[in-house]
Amino acid sequence: YESFDGTSMAAPIVSGAIALMKSMKPSLKNKEILKILNQTSKPLNDRSCPPLLQLEKTLKKKRGKKLGKP
């Protein structure tokens, strides 16, 4: 195993998270997806790094009453 970082490693993870969100509610719009990702990501102490995706929290938020159920 090797450790890699950067957008080449992050893009497939975030894309997969969005695919899961869309599989739960295909009608989600890009604006809604970005809002959910921003609300559920965990800020890191290192300002040079973007927030950390928290998939479980993201999917729970997607199921919330505010955005409706699939």
N, CA, C and O atoms as a CHARMM CRD file, in Angstrom:
* protein
*
  280
    1    1 TYR  N      0.82400  -1.17600   0.00000 PROA 1      0.00000
    2    1 TYR  CA     0.00000   0.00000   0.00000 PROA 1      0.00000
    3    1 TYR  C      0.86900   1.24000   0.00000 PROA 1      0.00000
    4    1 TYR  O      1.95400   1.26000   0.58200 PROA 1      0.00000
    5    2 GLU  N      0.38100   2.26200  -0.65500 PROA 2      0.00000
    6    2 GLU  CA     1.05300   3.54600  -0.67200 PROA 2      0.00000
    7    2 GLU  C      0.03400   4.62500  -0.35000 PROA 2      0.00000
    8    2 GLU  O     -1.16600   4.44300  -0.55400 PROA 2      0.00000
    9    3 SER  N      0.51500   5.72600   0.14600 PROA 3      0.00000
   10    3 SER  CA    -0.34500   6.85800   0.46500 PROA 3      0.00000
   11    3 SER  C     -0.18700   7.92600  -0.60800 PROA 3      0.00000
   12    3 SER  O      0.93100   8.30600  -0.95500 PROA 3      0.00000
   13    4 PHE  N     -1.30400   8.40600  -1.12700 PROA 4      0.00000
   14    4 PHE  CA    -1.30400   9.46900  -2.11600 PROA 4      0.00000
   15    4 PHE  C     -2.25700  10.56500  -1.64900 PROA 4      0.00000
   16    4 PHE  O     -3.14200  10.32200  -0.82900 PROA 4      0.00000
   17    5 ASP  N     -2.07000  11.75000  -2.16800 PROA 5      0.00000
   18    5 ASP  CA    -2.98800  12.83100  -1.82900 PROA 5      0.00000
   19    5 ASP  C     -3.21900  13.69800  -3.05800 PROA 5      0.00000
   20    5 ASP  O     -2.65700  13.44600  -4.12400 PROA 5      0.00000
   21    6 GLY  N     -4.03400  14.70000  -2.90300 PROA 6      0.00000
   22    6 GLY  CA    -4.30800  15.61700  -4.00000 PROA 6      0.00000
   23    6 GLY  C     -5.66000  15.37600  -4.64200 PROA 6      0.00000
   24    6 GLY  O     -6.39100  14.45500  -4.27700 PROA 6      0.00000
   25    7 THR  N     -5.97300  16.22400  -5.60300 PROA 7      0.00000
   26    7 THR  CA    -7.28400  16.15000  -6.24700 PROA 7      0.00000
   27    7 THR  C     -7.47900  14.84800  -7.02100 PROA 7      0.00000
   28    7 THR  O     -8.60700  14.37700  -7.16700 PROA 7      0.00000
   29    8 SER  N     -6.39700  14.27000  -7.51300 PROA 8      0.00000
   30    8 SER  CA    -6.53400  13.00000  -8.24200 PROA 8      0.00000
   31    8 SER  C     -7.02000  11.88500  -7.32700 PROA 8      0.00000
   32    8 SER  O     -7.63900  10.93200  -7.79900 PROA 8      0.00000
   33    9 MET  N     -6.75900  11.98200  -6.06000 PROA 9      0.00000
   34    9 MET  CA    -7.21500  10.98100  -5.10100 PROA 9      0.00000
   35    9 MET  C     -8.57100  11.36600  -4.50100 PROA 9      0.00000
   36    9 MET  O     -9.37000  10.49200  -4.16400 PROA 9      0.00000
   37   10 ALA  N     -8.82800  12.65100  -4.37000 PROA 10     0.00000
   38   10 ALA  CA   -10.07500  13.11500  -3.75000 PROA 10     0.00000
   39   10 ALA  C    -11.26000  13.02700  -4.71100 PROA 10     0.00000
   40   10 ALA  O    -12.37300  12.70200  -4.29800 PROA 10     0.00000
   41   11 ALA  N    -11.02600  13.31300  -5.97700 PROA 11     0.00000
   42   11 ALA  CA   -12.12900  13.36800  -6.95000 PROA 11     0.00000
   43   11 ALA  C    -12.94400  12.07600  -7.01200 PROA 11     0.00000
   44   11 ALA  O    -14.17200  12.15600  -7.02400 PROA 11     0.00000
   45   12 PRO  N    -12.33000  10.89100  -7.05100 PROA 12     0.00000
   46   12 PRO  CA   -13.15600   9.68300  -7.11000 PROA 12     0.00000
   47   12 PRO  C    -13.94500   9.43500  -5.82200 PROA 12     0.00000
   48   12 PRO  O    -15.03200   8.85900  -5.86300 PROA 12     0.00000
   49   13 ILE  N    -13.41100   9.86000  -4.69800 PROA 13     0.00000
   50   13 ILE  CA   -14.12300   9.67800  -3.42800 PROA 13     0.00000
   51   13 ILE  C    -15.35700  10.57100  -3.38600 PROA 13     0.00000
   52   13 ILE  O    -16.44700  10.11600  -3.04000 PROA 13     0.00000
   53   14 VAL  N    -15.18700  11.83000  -3.73500 PROA 14     0.00000
   54   14 VAL  CA   -16.30500  12.77500  -3.72600 PROA 14     0.00000
   55   14 VAL  C    -17.32300  12.38800  -4.80200 PROA 14     0.00000
   56   14 VAL  O    -18.53000  12.47400  -4.57200 PROA 14     0.00000
   57   15 SER  N    -16.84900  11.97100  -5.95400 PROA 15     0.00000
   58   15 SER  CA   -17.75100  11.53400  -7.02900 PROA 15     0.00000
   59   15 SER  C    -18.58700  10.33800  -6.57700 PROA 15     0.00000
   60   15 SER  O    -19.78000  10.26300  -6.87100 PROA 15     0.00000
   61   16 GLY  N    -17.96800   9.41900  -5.87500 PROA 16     0.00000
   62   16 GLY  CA   -18.69200   8.26100  -5.34800 PROA 16     0.00000
   63   16 GLY  C    -19.73800   8.66700  -4.32700 PROA 16     0.00000
   64   16 GLY  O    -20.83900   8.11800  -4.30900 PROA 16     0.00000
   65   17 ALA  N    -19.39700   9.62800  -3.47400 PROA 17     0.00000
   66   17 ALA  CA   -20.35300  10.11800  -2.47700 PROA 17     0.00000
   67   17 ALA  C    -21.55300  10.76000  -3.16100 PROA 17     0.00000
   68   17 ALA  O    -22.69600  10.54600  -2.75700 PROA 17     0.00000
   69   18 ILE  N    -21.28800  11.54300  -4.19300 PROA 18     0.00000
   70   18 ILE  CA   -22.37600  12.18500  -4.93100 PROA 18     0.00000
   71   18 ILE  C    -23.22900  11.13000  -5.63800 PROA 18     0.00000
   72   18 ILE  O    -24.45200  11.25900  -5.69000 PROA 18     0.00000
   73   19 ALA  N    -22.60000  10.10100  -6.17600 PROA 19     0.00000
   74   19 ALA  CA   -23.35000   9.02300  -6.82600 PROA 19     0.00000
   75   19 ALA  C    -24.27100   8.32500  -5.82600 PROA 19     0.00000
   76   19 ALA  O    -25.40800   7.99200  -6.16000 PROA 19     0.00000
   77   20 LEU  N    -23.79400   8.10300  -4.61700 PROA 20     0.00000
   78   20 LEU  CA   -24.64400   7.50100  -3.58300 PROA 20     0.00000
   79   20 LEU  C    -25.82200   8.41300  -3.24700 PROA 20     0.00000
   80   20 LEU  O    -26.95300   7.94900  -3.10000 PROA 20     0.00000
   81   21 MET  N    -25.55100   9.70500  -3.12700 PROA 21     0.00000
   82   21 MET  CA   -26.62200  10.66400  -2.83500 PROA 21     0.00000
   83   21 MET  C    -27.66900  10.64200  -3.95000 PROA 21     0.00000
   84   21 MET  O    -28.87000  10.61800  -3.68300 PROA 21     0.00000
   85   22 LYS  N    -27.20300  10.65100  -5.19800 PROA 22     0.00000
   86   22 LYS  CA   -28.12600  10.64900  -6.33500 PROA 22     0.00000
   87   22 LYS  C    -28.88900   9.32700  -6.44300 PROA 22     0.00000
   88   22 LYS  O    -30.02500   9.30900  -6.91700 PROA 22     0.00000
   89   23 SER  N    -28.27500   8.21800  -6.00600 PROA 23     0.00000
   90   23 SER  CA   -28.97900   6.94000  -6.04600 PROA 23     0.00000
   91   23 SER  C    -30.11500   6.92100  -5.03100 PROA 23     0.00000
   92   23 SER  O    -31.11500   6.22800  -5.21900 PROA 23     0.00000
   93   24 MET  N    -29.95200   7.68500  -3.95700 PROA 24     0.00000
   94   24 MET  CA   -30.99100   7.77300  -2.93800 PROA 24     0.00000
   95   24 MET  C    -32.09800   8.74900  -3.33600 PROA 24     0.00000
   96   24 MET  O    -33.26500   8.56000  -2.99300 PROA 24     0.00000
   97   25 LYS  N    -31.71000   9.78900  -4.06400 PROA 25     0.00000
   98   25 LYS  CA   -32.68900  10.78800  -4.51600 PROA 25     0.00000
   99   25 LYS  C    -32.20800  11.36500  -5.84000 PROA 25     0.00000
  100   25 LYS  O    -31.48000  12.35800  -5.85800 PROA 25     0.00000
  101   26 PRO  N    -32.60800  10.74900  -6.94200 PROA 26     0.00000
  102   26 PRO  CA   -32.13500  11.17200  -8.26600 PROA 26     0.00000
  103   26 PRO  C    -32.45900  12.62000  -8.61700 PROA 26     0.00000
  104   26 PRO  O    -31.79100  13.21000  -9.46600 PROA 26     0.00000
  105   27 SER  N    -33.46100  13.19400  -7.98700 PROA 27     0.00000
  106   27 SER  CA   -33.86300  14.56500  -8.32800 PROA 27     0.00000
  107   27 SER  C    -32.98300  15.64100  -7.68200 PROA 27     0.00000
  108   27 SER  O    -33.19900  16.83000  -7.91600 PROA 27     0.00000
  109   28 LEU  N    -31.99700  15.24300  -6.87500 PROA 28     0.00000
  110   28 LEU  CA   -31.12500  16.23700  -6.24300 PROA 28     0.00000
  111   28 LEU  C    -30.44000  17.10400  -7.29000 PROA 28     0.00000
  112   28 LEU  O    -29.92200  16.60200  -8.28800 PROA 28     0.00000
  113   29 LYS  N    -30.44400  18.39000  -7.05500 PROA 29     0.00000
  114   29 LYS  CA   -29.78500  19.34800  -7.94300 PROA 29     0.00000
  115   29 LYS  C    -28.36800  19.60500  -7.44000 PROA 29     0.00000
  116   29 LYS  O    -28.06300  19.37200  -6.27000 PROA 29     0.00000
  117   30 ASN  N    -27.51300  20.08500  -8.32600 PROA 30     0.00000
  118   30 ASN  CA   -26.12200  20.37000  -7.95600 PROA 30     0.00000
  119   30 ASN  C    -26.02700  21.30900  -6.76300 PROA 30     0.00000
  120   30 ASN  O    -25.19800  21.11100  -5.87500 PROA 30     0.00000
  121   31 LYS  N    -26.87200  22.32500  -6.74200 PROA 31     0.00000
  122   31 LYS  CA   -26.86700  23.29800  -5.64000 PROA 31     0.00000
  123   31 LYS  C    -27.16600  22.61300  -4.30200 PROA 31     0.00000
  124   31 LYS  O    -26.53400  22.91400  -3.28900 PROA 31     0.00000
  125   32 GLU  N    -28.12700  21.69700  -4.30700 PROA 32     0.00000
  126   32 GLU  CA   -28.47600  20.95700  -3.09000 PROA 32     0.00000
  127   32 GLU  C    -27.32100  20.05500  -2.65200 PROA 32     0.00000
  128   32 GLU  O    -27.02100  19.95500  -1.46200 PROA 32     0.00000
  129   33 ILE  N    -26.68400  19.40600  -3.61100 PROA 33     0.00000
  130   33 ILE  CA   -25.56300  18.51600  -3.31000 PROA 33     0.00000
  131   33 ILE  C    -24.42200  19.29500  -2.67400 PROA 33     0.00000
  132   33 ILE  O    -23.86500  18.87500  -1.66000 PROA 33     0.00000
  133   34 LEU  N    -24.07800  20.42800  -3.27000 PROA 34     0.00000
  134   34 LEU  CA   -23.00800  21.26300  -2.70500 PROA 34     0.00000
  135   34 LEU  C    -23.34800  21.73900  -1.30100 PROA 34     0.00000
  136   34 LEU  O    -22.48300  21.76600  -0.42500 PROA 34     0.00000
  137   35 LYS  N    -24.59900  22.11300  -1.08600 PROA 35     0.00000
  138   35 LYS  CA   -25.03400  22.56600   0.23700 PROA 35     0.00000
  139   35 LYS  C    -24.85700  21.45500   1.27600 PROA 35     0.00000
  140   35 LYS  O    -24.33500  21.69000   2.36500 PROA 35     0.00000
  141   36 ILE  N    -25.29300  20.25700   0.93100 PROA 36     0.00000
  142   36 ILE  CA   -25.16900  19.12400   1.85700 PROA 36     0.00000
  143   36 ILE  C    -23.69700  18.82200   2.13700 PROA 36     0.00000
  144   36 ILE  O    -23.31100  18.63300   3.29000 PROA 36     0.00000
  145   37 LEU  N    -22.87400  18.77700   1.08500 PROA 37     0.00000
  146   37 LEU  CA   -21.45000  18.48800   1.28100 PROA 37     0.00000
  147   37 LEU  C    -20.79100  19.55700   2.16200 PROA 37     0.00000
  148   37 LEU  O    -19.98500  19.22900   3.03300 PROA 37     0.00000
  149   38 ASN  N    -21.12600  20.82000   1.94200 PROA 38     0.00000
  150   38 ASN  CA   -20.54600  21.89200   2.75000 PROA 38     0.00000
  151   38 ASN  C    -21.01100  21.83500   4.20500 PROA 38     0.00000
  152   38 ASN  O    -20.23300  22.11800   5.11600 PROA 38     0.00000
  153   39 GLN  N    -22.26600  21.47200   4.42400 PROA 39     0.00000
  154   39 GLN  CA   -22.80700  21.40900   5.78500 PROA 39     0.00000
  155   39 GLN  C    -22.28000  20.22500   6.58000 PROA 39     0.00000
  156   39 GLN  O    -22.21000  20.28900   7.80700 PROA 39     0.00000
  157   40 THR  N    -21.91200  19.15400   5.90800 PROA 40     0.00000
  158   40 THR  CA   -21.53700  17.93700   6.62900 PROA 40     0.00000
  159   40 THR  C    -20.03600  17.66100   6.64100 PROA 40     0.00000
  160   40 THR  O    -19.58800  16.74900   7.33600 PROA 40     0.00000
  161   41 SER  N    -19.26300  18.42000   5.89800 PROA 41     0.00000
  162   41 SER  CA   -17.80700  18.22500   5.89200 PROA 41     0.00000
  163   41 SER  C    -17.18800  18.77300   7.16600 PROA 41     0.00000
  164   41 SER  O    -17.69200  19.72800   7.75700 PROA 41     0.00000
  165   42 LYS  N    -16.10300  18.16400   7.57400 PROA 42     0.00000
  166   42 LYS  CA   -15.42000  18.54900   8.80700 PROA 42     0.00000
  167   42 LYS  C    -14.20400  19.42400   8.47200 PROA 42     0.00000
  168   42 LYS  O    -13.28200  18.97400   7.79100 PROA 42     0.00000
  169   43 PRO  N    -14.20700  20.67200   8.95200 PROA 43     0.00000
  170   43 PRO  CA   -13.04300  21.52300   8.70600 PROA 43     0.00000
  171   43 PRO  C    -11.79600  20.93700   9.37300 PROA 43     0.00000
  172   43 PRO  O    -11.87200  20.37600  10.46600 PROA 43     0.00000
  173   44 LEU  N    -10.67200  21.07200   8.71600 PROA 44     0.00000
  174   44 LEU  CA    -9.40700  20.59100   9.26800 PROA 44     0.00000
  175   44 LEU  C     -8.61500  21.76400   9.82500 PROA 44     0.00000
  176   44 LEU  O     -8.81800  22.90800   9.41800 PROA 44     0.00000
  177   45 ASN  N     -7.72300  21.48100  10.74800 PROA 45     0.00000
  178   45 ASN  CA    -6.89900  22.53300  11.35200 PROA 45     0.00000
  179   45 ASN  C     -5.93400  23.14100  10.34400 PROA 45     0.00000
  180   45 ASN  O     -5.54700  24.30200  10.47200 PROA 45     0.00000
  181   46 ASP  N     -5.55500  22.37200   9.35900 PROA 46     0.00000
  182   46 ASP  CA    -4.63100  22.83800   8.33500 PROA 46     0.00000
  183   46 ASP  C     -5.42000  23.60800   7.28000 PROA 46     0.00000
  184   46 ASP  O     -6.17100  23.01200   6.50800 PROA 46     0.00000
  185   47 ARG  N     -5.25300  24.92300   7.24400 PROA 47     0.00000
  186   47 ARG  CA    -6.01800  25.77400   6.32400 PROA 47     0.00000
  187   47 ARG  C     -5.69500  25.50500   4.85700 PROA 47     0.00000
  188   47 ARG  O     -6.45200  25.91000   3.97500 PROA 47     0.00000
  189   48 SER  N     -4.58900  24.83300   4.58900 PROA 48     0.00000
  190   48 SER  CA    -4.24000  24.54000   3.19500 PROA 48     0.00000
  191   48 SER  C     -5.00000  23.32900   2.66400 PROA 48     0.00000
  192   48 SER  O     -4.94200  23.03500   1.47000 PROA 48     0.00000
  193   49 CYS  N     -5.71400  22.62300   3.55000 PROA 49     0.00000
  194   49 CYS  CA    -6.47800  21.44300   3.14700 PROA 49     0.00000
  195   49 CYS  C     -7.96800  21.76800   3.12000 PROA 49     0.00000
  196   49 CYS  O     -8.46200  22.51300   3.96500 PROA 49     0.00000
  197   50 PRO  N     -8.67500  21.20900   2.15100 PROA 50     0.00000
  198   50 PRO  CA   -10.13200  21.39500   2.13400 PROA 50     0.00000
  199   50 PRO  C    -10.77500  20.59600   3.26900 PROA 50     0.00000
  200   50 PRO  O    -10.11400  19.75300   3.87500 PROA 50     0.00000
  201   51 PRO  N    -12.04200  20.84600   3.56400 PROA 51     0.00000
  202   51 PRO  CA   -12.72300  20.08400   4.62300 PROA 51     0.00000
  203   51 PRO  C    -12.75700  18.59400   4.30000 PROA 51     0.00000
  204   51 PRO  O    -12.67200  18.18900   3.14100 PROA 51     0.00000
  205   52 LEU  N    -12.88200  17.79900   5.34200 PROA 52     0.00000
  206   52 LEU  CA   -12.90800  16.34100   5.23200 PROA 52     0.00000
  207   52 LEU  C    -14.33100  15.85700   4.98700 PROA 52     0.00000
  208   52 LEU  O    -15.24600  16.18700   5.74200 PROA 52     0.00000
  209   53 LEU  N    -14.50800  15.08300   3.94300 PROA 53     0.00000
  210   53 LEU  CA   -15.81500  14.50400   3.63000 PROA 53     0.00000
  211   53 LEU  C    -16.16800  13.48500   4.70200 PROA 53     0.00000
  212   53 LEU  O    -15.35100  12.63000   5.04500 PROA 53     0.00000
  213   54 GLN  N    -17.38700  13.57400   5.23300 PROA 54     0.00000
  214   54 GLN  CA   -17.88500  12.61300   6.21200 PROA 54     0.00000
  215   54 GLN  C    -19.10900  11.94000   5.60400 PROA 54     0.00000
  216   54 GLN  O    -20.23400  12.41100   5.76700 PROA 54     0.00000
  217   55 LEU  N    -18.87900  10.84100   4.90600 PROA 55     0.00000
  218   55 LEU  CA   -19.91000  10.21400   4.10100 PROA 55     0.00000
  219   55 LEU  C    -21.14900   9.81400   4.90100 PROA 55     0.00000
  220   55 LEU  O    -22.27200  10.06900   4.46600 PROA 55     0.00000
  221   56 GLU  N    -20.96000   9.20100   6.04700 PROA 56     0.00000
  222   56 GLU  CA   -22.12500   8.77900   6.83300 PROA 56     0.00000
  223   56 GLU  C    -22.99400   9.97700   7.20800 PROA 56     0.00000
  224   56 GLU  O    -24.21800   9.92900   7.08300 PROA 56     0.00000
  225   57 LYS  N    -22.36100  11.03600   7.66200 PROA 57     0.00000
  226   57 LYS  CA   -23.09200  12.24700   8.02900 PROA 57     0.00000
  227   57 LYS  C    -23.77100  12.86900   6.80000 PROA 57     0.00000
  228   57 LYS  O    -24.89000  13.37600   6.88900 PROA 57     0.00000
  229   58 THR  N    -23.08800  12.82100   5.66800 PROA 58     0.00000
  230   58 THR  CA   -23.63800  13.35600   4.42300 PROA 58     0.00000
  231   58 THR  C    -24.89800  12.60100   4.01800 PROA 58     0.00000
  232   58 THR  O    -25.90800  13.21500   3.67200 PROA 58     0.00000
  233   59 LEU  N    -24.84400  11.27300   4.05900 PROA 59     0.00000
  234   59 LEU  CA   -25.99800  10.47900   3.65300 PROA 59     0.00000
  235   59 LEU  C    -27.15500  10.62900   4.63700 PROA 59     0.00000
  236   59 LEU  O    -28.31700  10.62200   4.23200 PROA 59     0.00000
  237   60 LYS  N    -26.84700  10.76500   5.92600 PROA 60     0.00000
  238   60 LYS  CA   -27.91000  11.00000   6.90900 PROA 60     0.00000
  239   60 LYS  C    -28.57200  12.34500   6.66100 PROA 60     0.00000
  240   60 LYS  O    -29.79300  12.46000   6.76600 PROA 60     0.00000
  241   61 LYS  N    -27.78800  13.35900   6.33400 PROA 61     0.00000
  242   61 LYS  CA   -28.32800  14.68500   6.04900 PROA 61     0.00000
  243   61 LYS  C    -29.21800  14.62600   4.81900 PROA 61     0.00000
  244   61 LYS  O    -30.26700  15.26900   4.78100 PROA 61     0.00000
  245   62 LYS  N    -28.81500  13.86800   3.82200 PROA 62     0.00000
  246   62 LYS  CA   -29.59500  13.73400   2.61300 PROA 62     0.00000
  247   62 LYS  C    -30.96300  13.12600   2.89200 PROA 62     0.00000
  248   62 LYS  O    -31.94800  13.44400   2.22500 PROA 62     0.00000
  249   63 ARG  N    -31.00500  12.24800   3.88700 PROA 63     0.00000
  250   63 ARG  CA   -32.26900  11.59900   4.24000 PROA 63     0.00000
  251   63 ARG  C    -33.15600  12.48800   5.10100 PROA 63     0.00000
  252   63 ARG  O    -34.32300  12.17100   5.33000 PROA 63     0.00000
  253   64 GLY  N    -32.60800  13.59300   5.57400 PROA 64     0.00000
  254   64 GLY  CA   -33.33500  14.47800   6.48000 PROA 64     0.00000
  255   64 GLY  C    -34.62000  15.03500   5.89300 PROA 64     0.00000
  256   64 GLY  O    -34.80800  15.06100   4.67700 PROA 64     0.00000
  257   65 LYS  N    -35.48200  15.47100   6.76100 PROA 65     0.00000
  258   65 LYS  CA   -36.78400  15.99000   6.35700 PROA 65     0.00000
  259   65 LYS  C    -36.66800  17.22100   5.46900 PROA 65     0.00000
  260   65 LYS  O    -37.51800  17.45600   4.61000 PROA 65     0.00000
  261   66 LYS  N    -35.61900  18.00300   5.67600 PROA 66     0.00000
  262   66 LYS  CA   -35.47600  19.23700   4.93400 PROA 66     0.00000
  263   66 LYS  C    -35.40400  19.00500   3.42300 PROA 66     0.00000
  264   66 LYS  O    -35.97600  19.77300   2.65000 PROA 66     0.00000
  265   67 LEU  N    -34.71300  17.96500   3.00700 PROA 67     0.00000
  266   67 LEU  CA   -34.56000  17.69600   1.57300 PROA 67     0.00000
  267   67 LEU  C    -35.49800  16.59500   1.09800 PROA 67     0.00000
  268   67 LEU  O    -35.55600  16.30400  -0.09700 PROA 67     0.00000
  269   68 GLY  N    -36.20800  16.00100   1.98900 PROA 68     0.00000
  270   68 GLY  CA   -37.17300  14.97900   1.59600 PROA 68     0.00000
  271   68 GLY  C    -36.55100  13.59700   1.48600 PROA 68     0.00000
  272   68 GLY  O    -35.33400  13.44000   1.39200 PROA 68     0.00000
  273   69 LYS  N    -37.41800  12.61700   1.50100 PROA 69     0.00000
  274   69 LYS  CA   -36.98300  11.22200   1.39000 PROA 69     0.00000
  275   69 LYS  C    -37.08400  10.77600  -0.05300 PROA 69     0.00000
  276   69 LYS  O    -37.85800  11.33300  -0.83200 PROA 69     0.00000
  277   70 PRO  N    -36.28900   9.75600  -0.41200 PROA 70     0.00000
  278   70 PRO  CA   -36.32100   9.27200  -1.81100 PROA 70     0.00000
  279   70 PRO  C    -37.67900   8.73800  -2.19500 PROA 70     0.00000
  280   70 PRO  O    -37.87100   8.29700  -3.32800 PROA 70     0.00000
